């Protein structure tokens, strides 16, 4: 499987995120920083998340996307459009209940200008655990199945964060 990458572009105020390969938590700090920046930009009209070239995606990224849908809803902006035509990815999306919070299509028809790869970001020691906890809490908020599935994961992250001395690195496995 190909190493994960995320590309970003825009089209008439709609921000497009195109995922490729195996998308793992190591890409999440860069994605989170980009999303926060885009949410603060003028003229935001929506988001399209294209998963048509994804081989695998972890729960952290699904949680970040779930959190994004909540923010868009709070701001009375359109639902995030999720483009997915891969049966295995669709199964994961449906299993997490994300199909209920996204507008899902199999093709986007949107070709943004200036697609650029989102560069990896070196997060601070506190950033990754915080992001992992927030992402998994967003998934837990979607339904009872997710609450049961991720309750222990969130508790473990919270415990690790509380016990970790300042300035030490964390070993995450998601």
C-alpha positions, 0 to 999 in steps of 0.5 A: 500500500502507498504511503498516505498523502493529503492534497488541498485545493479550493474551488469557488470557496469550497475547500477540497481535501484529497486523501491518497494511500494509507492515511494514518495518524502521523498526518493528523497534526498537519491536517488539523492545522490546515482545517483550523486555518481554513475554518478561519478564512473568509468566504468559506462555502464548504468542504469536499473530502475525496477518499477515492484514492484511499487504501486505508484510513485510521480512526483519528482521521475519521474523528477529525472529519467527524469533528469538522462536520460538527463545526460546519453544522454549528456555523450553519454551513453545508454538510461536508461532502464525502466522495467515496467509491471504494467498498471497503472504505464505504463499509468503514464510513457506514460502520462508524455512522459517518454516512449520516453526518456527511453528504456522500457521493461516489464522484465529486466533479470538482476539480480545484485549482492549485492542488498541493500536498499538505506538508507534514508538521512536527507537532508539540508533545501535547498536540498529538495526544490532544488531537487523538483524544478530540478526534476519538471523542468526536467519533464517540459522539456519533453513536452508541457503537462508537462510544463502546468501541472508543471509550477505552482508547480515549481513557488510555490516551487521557491516562497517558497524557496525565501521567506523561512528564513534560517534555517526553515523547509519546508512543501512539499506535493508532 
